[in-house]
Amino acid sequence: MSDYDLVIANGLAATATDTFRADIGIRDGRIVAIAEELEGGARTIDATAKLVLPGGIESHCHIAQESASGIMTSDDYYTGSVSAAFGGNTTFIPFAAQHRGQTIADVLKTYDDRAAPKSVIDYSYHLIVSDPTEAVLKEELPAAFERGITSFKVFLTYDLLKVEDEQMLDILTVAREHGALTMVHAENNALIKWMSARLMDKDYSAPKYHAVSHPRAAEVEAINRGIALAGFVDAPLLIVHVSTEGGARAIADARREGLKIYGETCPQYLFLTSEDMDRPGAEGAKFCCSPPLRDTETQDVLWRYLQTGGLQLYSSDHAPYRYDETGKLVHSKDPTFKQVANGLPGIEMRAPLLFSEGVRTGRISLNQFVSLTATNAAKMFGLHPQKGTIAVGADADLAIWDPDETRTVTAGGLHDNMDYTPFEGLEVTGWPVTMISRGRVIVEGGELLADAGQGTFLKRAPHEPAGLSGRTPPELDPAQSFGAKIV
């Protein structure tokens, strides 16, 4: 009888803190041994000249999800998870979106039915909360937290989704009481509507004007407002898809003050600019996302915040809408910027782009790469140390990378259910060539070896804002507010 079900031999392993040469022994889906040399594997994979990294955790993606206007994303839990796996991921956390009038229980039942029979990798959900009724706040969200769904997202923009500041305070307070993490899409709704109306009045309606309709000031104001509200009730808050220098700086400043604030950015803000939207006809619609693409100067700034830890997450915000009547062109073959479904595909390219332009160029270290693609998300979303690291006792979720393999990105070479990629033609060096999920090889030699439904739902632990002390304002401190206990 073999000592191990699988041994990964002769590779250079890396975690968020260490890089070392070691063999890794796997049994019953878990890492059980890390040593200079291991024998006795029922199967041994020779990882000579390869990197052995924790499987990536894609913590921001939209899979089998209807938009507020009823448009379904093109990827279901099969194509989405397959694409994620080929891109170096062994876990993903898509959104389960509540639309107004829905109960949280009904939402989760819908997404369970969509995910369980199809996902080839392990998964959880973030809730999207758009209708924070008293029942949702007092009963339904706590029930979801008990089930291990310990994060949810709210919007400060979009008329059909946005919450008011008073609702935001209620939501943040409930999250704090139950150890949950609130995520926020932070843009000022009034400013976007004001800009959009004036652009349309002057017939600046082509898709490229989407970049103008969501000004930087809209993001910066909303991020600062979100930080102020979360800081007031001492609740953790993750600002997603940060696209501006002012937004990133506000997050870094808040963290220096000890507030429980986190920031995320995405590949589109590092590798694309608003110039990519300036295309003939409706082609610019392929690059419409919110917040919109910015410029090369902002790219440099966002890289700096990733390098120095000012932004802690790097996620794809994979929101796949095909360039046809089911997606980008659902309202018209020649849509205005207000008619275009917002979102870009990118789940498969997230990690390879960061490796190629981050690690290979020396912008970030290999250990920072592991942090940004796996470990930070595992810690933030209650999955560490089960996920996101290489350690005895952890799930055997591993990505074997060839650091020298060079590929040219094409839509036909990816595995999502899309008809284009915004990264078409980019050349990347470094690619995940073998993927292992809980000890089972799921991608090897360019082939998928996993079955639909093989992934399992992950019950996540409460959020732990380690290292961030927070603070209580005088008005919420009974010792300074005449004994009043507000929260």
N, C-alpha and C positions, 0 to 999 in steps of 0.2 A: 504493500500500500504506500502511495506517495505521501511525503510530508506536506506537500503543497499542491493545490489544484493548478496553480500557475506561478511561474517565477519570471520576473522581468530582470534580465541579467545585463551587466556591462554598460548600463546607461549612466548619464550624468543627471542626477535627480536635483530638483530645486523646490523649495518651499518659499513662503513669503520672507523668511529670515535666513535660510541657509542653502548652500549649494554643495553637493557631495556626490562622490561616486559610490554606488551601492547596488546590491541586488535587492529586490523586493519580493517577498514571499506572500502569496495570497491563498487563503483557505476560507471556504464558506462565505465568499463575497466580501471578506474583510482583509486588511493588511495585518499579517500576524508576525512578520519578521522583516527586519532591515539589517543587512549585514554586508561585509565586504564580499563574501562569496557564499552563495546558497546552492545546494544540490537537492535533488529529490522532488522536483516538480513533475507533475503529470504532463505538463507542457512547459517549455521554456521559450520565451521570446528574447532573441538577442537584440539588445538596444545599443550596440556599439555605434559610436558617433551620433547618437540620438540623445535628445533631452527627454526626461521622464518627469512630467509635471502633474499637479492635481488637475482633475477634470474641471473645465471651466463651469462657472455658474452664471447663466444669462438671467439677470434679475429684472429686466425691463423689456417686455415684448407683448405683442397683441396677437393672440392666436385664437381662431374661431370666435372672434368677438365682433358684435355689431357696434357700429358707431352710434352716437346719439340720434343721427338721422336715418339709421337703419341699414347702413352699408356694411356688409360682412367682409372681414379681411379674407384674403385669398388662401391663407394657410390654415388647415385644420391641425389637430394635435398629432397627426401622423407626419404630414409634410413638414410642419414646423419643427417637430422634434428631430426628424431625420436631418434636416438642414442644420439644426443646432449641433447635432452630433458630429457631422462632417466638418463643422467649424471649430471643433475642440471642446465642446461642452458635454457634460454628463448630467447636468441638472438645469432646469429652467423654471422660472416663476412668472407665468403670464398673468394677465388681469382677468378677473371675473367681474364684469361690469353691471352694477345696478343702475337701471334706468328708472325714472320717477314712476312711482306706483308699485314697484316690485318689492317683495320682501327679500331679505338676505338669504333666507332658507331656499326660496325658489331660485334665486340666482345661483347658489352653490350647487343645487340639484342639476341645473342646466349644464353647468361646466363640468361636474362630475361625469355626466353622461357623455360629454364631448371628449373628455380627456382619458378616462380609464380604459376604454377599448382601443385607443390609438397610440398613445405616447410610447416611444421607444426608449426614452430616458426618464429619470425620476423628475417629479414636478411638485409644485405647490401653486398657490394663487396669492396674488394681492387682490383684495377687493377694490372696486371703485365705488365710492359712496356719493350719490347725487341727491338722495332724498333722505336726509337725516331726521326722520320723524322721532318722536319720543320713544316709540316702540323699537325703532332701529337702535337708538342710542342706549336704551336701558336694558333691552332684552336680546335683540338680534345680533348686534356686534359682539357683546360678551359671549354669546353662544358660539360664534365663529372663532373668537379667540381661544375658547376652550378646546375647540377642534384643532388648534395649532395653526390657524391662519392669522398671523400676528402682525400683519401690515396691511395698510389700505391707502388708497390715493383719493385726493379731492382736487377739484379744479377751482381756480379763481377766475377763469374765463369760460366762454361758451355758454350761451343763454340756457341751453338744455341740461347743463351739467354743473354750473358754478354754484358755489355756496357763498353766503354772505359772511361778513366778518364775525357776527354774533354766532352763527352756526359753526364757523371754524373754531371758535373758542370752546363751544360745547364738545365738538369732535375731539379736539386736542386733549381736553380734560378727561374724557372717557378713555382715550388711548393711554394716557399717563397712568390712570388708575389700574389698567389691566396689562400693562407691560407691552403695549403695542406701539408700532412705529407708523406715524402718519407721513405720507408722501404727498407732495403738492406740485401740480402744474401751475407755475407762478407767472402769469401775465395779467396785466391790467385790462379788464374787459372793456371798460369805457374808452380807453385810449385807442384800442384796436378798432372799435366800432366807429369812433370819430375819424380816424385815419382812413378806414375803408370807405366810409360814405363820401369823403372828399375825393378820394381817388376815382371812385365810380362816377361821381358827378362830372368829372373832367375827362371821362372816357379812358382812364388809365386802368384798363380792366384785364389785360392779358395775365396769364399765370405768373409771369415774372414779378408782377407788382405785389404779389403776396409778400415778398421780402420787404417791401416798403410798408405794407399795411400793419405789420407787427414790429414796431420800432423797438430799439434797444431799451428805451425808457420804460416801455410797458413791462418788460421782464424785470428790470432793476427795481422799479417801484414795488412790484408784487413780491419779489424776493425779500426786500426790506420789510414789507408789511407782514409777510409770513413769519419772518424771524422775530419781529416785534410781538406778534400774537403768541407764538410758541414760547418765546422767552418769558412772557408775562405769566403764563401758567406753568412754566418749567417743564415743558413737554418736548420730547425729541421730535425733530422734523427733518425729513430728507427732501431737498429741493432737486427735482429731476431735470434732466436735459438742459443743463446750464449752457447758454450760448453767448454770454456777454462778459466782458472784463468787469463791469460794475457789479454784476451778479456774483461772479466768482470771488471778487474782493469782499463783498458783503458777507459771504459765507465764511471766508477765512477770518475776517475780523470778528465775527460772532463766536467762532471757535476759540479764538484767542481770549475772549472774555469768559470762556467756560460754558457757553450755551451749548445745548445738545442739538447742534445743527450739522447736517451733512450735505454734501453736494455731489452731483453726478453729471458727467458729460458723455457725449456719444460720438461715434466715428464721423458722422456727417459734419460735425462742427470742427473736426480736426483735418478732414480730407477733402471737403467740398466748400465752395463759396457761393455767394449769390450770383456770381458771374455764370455759374453753371445753369442758372435758370433762364438766361437770356438766349433763348433758342426760338427758331421759327415755329409758327403755328401754335399748337397746343403742347409741343415738346417740353416746354418749361414745367408743365404739370408734373412730370416725372420727379421733379426735385422740390415739390411743395411739401413742407413739413412745418410743424409748429413746436417751438419757436423756429423761425426760418434760418436759412443759411446766412452767414455773415461774411467776413472778409479774411484775408491772409493775416492781417495784424492781430485779429482776434484769435485765429488759430494759434499763433505763437504764444499768446497770453494763456490760453487754455492748456497748452502743453506745459507751460511753466507751473501752473497750479497743480497739474497731475504730478509733475516731477517733485514738487515740494510738499505734497500731501494736502494742499488746500482743497482739492477735490478728491473724494475717496472712492468713488465708483465710476466705472467705465462700462456702459451698457449700450446695446444696439438701438433700443426703442424701435424694434422691428415692427413696423405697421404696414403690412404688405397689401397694396391695392394695385391690381393690374392696370396696365395702360389700355383699357377697353371699357365697354359699357357696364361692366360689373364693378369697376373701381374708379379710376381717375376720371373717366369720361361718362360716368353714370348719368349726369344731368345734360350733357351736351358733348358733341364731338369737337366743339370749339368753346370750351368753358371759360368763364371769367375766373379770376382768382378766388372769388367767393364761392364758386361751385365745385372746386376741386377737393376731393377727399385728401385730407392731410396725413402724410406719413410716408416713410421710406422703408424698403426692405434692407436688411443688413445683418441678420442673425448669424449667417455663416461666415461673414467677412469680419466680424467684430474683432476676434482675437488675432487672425492672421495679419490684418492691417496694423494692429498695435505692435505685434512682434516685429514686423518688417520695418516700420517707420519709427518704432520706439527702441526695441532691443538692438536690432541690427545697426542702427545709426548711433547708438550710444546715448540717446535721449533719456532712456530709463534703463535700469538694471533688469536682469532676469528675475530677480526677487521682487522688484516692483511690478513687473509684468504679472507674476503669480498673484500678488496682492490685488491688482486691479481687475484681473479676469476671474478670480476664484475666491481668495481668502477673505477679502474685505466684505464681499457679499455674504459669504457663509457666516461671518461674525455678526454682521448687521441684521441678518434675517433669521437668526436663531437656528443655524444648521451646523455650526462649528462645535466640536471637532469631528463630527460625523462626516462632514463634507469640507472641501476647500483646503485640504492639507495632505501631506504624506506622513503618516504616523501610525504606529502600531495601535490597532483598535479602530482606526478610521475605515469607512467604506473604501473598497478598492476601486475608486473612481480615478482613472489615470488617463493622461493623454501623452502619447509618445510622439514627439515632434522631430521632424528632420529640419534642422536649422538652416540648411543650405538649399533646400528645394525651392526652386523659383517657378512661379506660375503667373500667367497673365489672366486677369479676372475677366470672365465672360458670363453672361446670363446662362448660357447653355451648360456651363461647367458647374453650376450651383444646383442645389437640391430642393429649393423652396418651390412653391407653386406660383412663381412670378414669370412674367414675360420680359422683364428687363432688370438690370442692376444699375444703380447710380454710380457704381465704381467700375463700370465697363472700361477695359483697356489698361487699368492700373497694373503694374508689375509688383508682385510681392515676393519676398524671400523668407522662407520659414513656413512650414505647414504641418498640421497634425495628421500623421499618417496611420496611426493605430489608436483606437479608442476603446477603453475598458470601463464598463459600468458594473459596479458591484461584482467585480471578478470575472465578468463575461465579456469577451471580445465582441464589440458591436460594429466596429468599422475596421477593416483591414484590407490592404491592397486595393483601395478604391471601391470596395464592395461593402454594402450594408449586410450585416450578419444578425441583426436584431429583428425581433418580431413585434408587430403592432400590439400594444397593450403590455409590453414587457416592463415599462417604467412603472414605478409605484408612487403613490401620493405620500408626501413627507409632512408629518406633523412637526411644526417648528416650535422652538422654545420662545419665550418672551424676549423682546428686545432688551439688550443690556448696554446702556450708554457708557461703556467703560472709558475712564479718563476724562470725562466731561462732567463737571460738578454741578452745573446749573446754578440757579439762584432764585430766591423767592423775593418778589417785590414787596415793599412795605405794606401795600394795601391788601396783600394776601397773607400776611404774617399776623396771626392773632395778637402777638405781643406788641405789635405796632399799630393795630387797627381796632383798638378798644375791645378786643376779644372776639371780633367778628370772624367766623369760620366760613369762608366763601367756597373754597374747594378742598 
